[in-house]
C-alpha cells in the first residue's frame, strides 16, 4: 500500500492516481516489441518477411514476460507482507529466493534458445527457409540473453514493494530509450537486420536491469543485498507461486493465443507474410490498450482487496463502480486514439514504401479490432474484481474465453472466407463482446455470493468513546481518566494487543516482531489494519469502553452510540508536555511530534479516506491547553447528556 495516496485522493480519482505508474510500466514493456517491428518492416525488401519472423517468435517473448510477471507478483506480495511485519530476515530471504528463481528461469530459456528456437519457428513457418532463419536468429538471441527481462521483473518488484515505484519507472524508460536508439543504429547504419533488432532489445532490457539493480543496492535500505541470501528456499518458493501462479498463467494465455492465431492465419489462402505479419503488428500495438487495462486491473486489486478485507460495503461498491468506469473511460480514449491514428500508425511500418499492402491491412485491423477495446477493458477489470474478493478460477475462465475459447473458432471460420484480410479482424471485437457478457454474469453471481451478505450494520448498542489525538496532548491519560470516571473499559494499543492474544486473534507463539507490527506499529500494512479492525469490532461488542486511536471512530462508524473525539493543542503546549513527560530535548520533542502526527495522519487517512483532524469527522474537538481535568469533565458531561 502506498502511504498517502489512499489518504489525500478522492476514491473516484484514486484509481487513475495509483494506476498511472502501473500503466506506464506495462506499456513500456509493450513498446519494446512495437519498436522492433517498426524498424524491421522498414529495413528494405526483406522487411515483410522479417516482420513475419518476429511475429512467430513473439509468443516465446510473451512467455518470458508471463513467467517473470507471475514470479514478480508472488515476490511483491510476500515482500510487502514481511516488510509490514518488520521481519527483516524473512524479507532478505524472499529477495534472495527471488533472485535465485530468476536465474533458474533464465537457465530454462537459455537451454530453449540454444536447442529449441529453430524447432519452434519451424512449427509455424512452413517451408519458408528465410523466415525460419530470421525467426531462429531473433528468438535465439532473445532467449539466450533473456536475463535482462527476467531479472528486471524481479528487481522492479523489490523497488515497488518498498514504495520506490519512481525508480522502477526510471529504469523502464532508460531501457526503452536505449532500445529505440540501438534499433536504428544496428538495423540501418550497421545493417545487422533481425539480429540487430534482437540485440537492441536485449541490451535495452539489460540497461533497465542494471539501473534497477543500482537503485536497489544503493537506495533500497529495507532489503539486505548480501549474496548469502541468494539460494533456494522451498517454503518461500511455494509461497511465491501460490500467489503468482495464476498471474503467470493468465499472462501465458497471451502467448497461447498468439501462437494459436499464427497457426490459424497460416491456413488462410493468402500470403502468410502479409497476414501473419499484419496480425503481429496489430497485436503489438493492441498491447498498449491491453496493458493499460492490466494496469488499472492491478489498481483495482490493490484498493478493492483492502476494502473487502475491512468489510466496508459502501467502499466495496464504490471501488467496483469506479474501477470499471475508469477502465471504460481509458479504453474509450485508446479506442478513439487508435481509430483516429489507425492509418498513420500503420504507415510507421511501411516508411520504406515496400509494404503498402501490409499498411492497408494493418489500418483495417486497427479500425475494426479497436472496437473491442472497451469490452476487453470491462472483462479485464472484472478479472481484477474477482481476484480482489478471493476467486482464482473465475478470472482464469474469463481469460480463457477472451483469448482462446472464443477467438480460435471464430478466427478459423473467417480464414475460410474469400475476404479474410478484412473479415478476420472482426474476431477480436466479437470475442470481446461475448466474453464481457459472460463476465458480467460471473460478476453478478460472485457479487451475490461474497459481497451482498456484507452489511454496514451497527456492530453494537454499547457506548464507545473513540478518541483521536495529536502527539503531546496527553490524550491517552485523558482517555484513561474518562474511562475511570464513567466506570467503563479503557483500551489503548497495548490493551488491544492483550485482548487480541486473549481471544485468539493471534497466537502467543507468534514472534514479538510480528505482534508489534500488527498491534503496536503505525506502519501502513493492509493485513494488520484488517486484523485490528476485527479486534476493535469485537472489543466494542463486549461492553461500554474508551478506545484510543487506531481509527476506531471510522471502524465503528455505524454504531449509534459512538462518540468521536479529537484532541489537539498548540505546538508550544505539546512541546512542553513531551519534554516534561519523556524528558526529551526541544529538538527531539519537535521531531517526535512531527513523526508521530504524520504516522497517525497517514494511518487514519489510508483506512477512512477522510482527513485526520477535520472537525466534520468528530462530535467533539477539544483544545487540551484547558488541562486534563477540564477536558475529562467536558467529555464525561457530554456523554452523560447524550444518555439522559
ABEGO torsion letter per residue (X at the ends): XBAAAAAABBAAAAAAAAAAAAAAAAAAAAAAAAAAAAAAAAAEAAAAAAAAAAAAAAAAAAAAAAAAAAAAAAAAAAAAAAAAAGBAAAAAAAAAAAAAAAAAAAAAAAAAAAAAAAAAAAAAAEABAAAAAAAAAAAAAAAAAAAAAAAAAAAAAAAAAAGBAAAAAAAAAAAAAAAAAAAAAAAAAAGAEAAAAAAAAAAAAAAAAAAAAAAAAAABAABBABAAABBBBAAAAAAAAAAAAAAAAAAAAAAAAAAAAAAAAAABBBBAAAAAAAAAAAAAAAAAAAAAAAAAAAAAAAAAAAAAAAGBAAAAAAAAAAAAAAAAAAAAAAAAAAAAAAAAAAAAAAAAGAAAAAAAAAAAAAAAAAAAAAAAAAAAAAAAAAAAAGBAAAAAAAAAAAAAAAAAAAAAAAAABAAAAAAAAAAAAAAAAAAAAAAAAAAAAAAAAAAAABBBBBABABBBBBBBBBBGAGAAAAAAAAAAAAGBBBBBAAAAAAAAAAAGABBAABBAAAAAAAAABABBBAAAAAAAAAAAAAAAAAEBBBBBEGGAAAAAAABAABBBBBBBBBAAAAAAAAAAAAGBBAAAAAAAAAAAAAAAAAAAAAAAGBBBGBAAABABBBBAAAEAAAAAAAAAAAAAAAAX
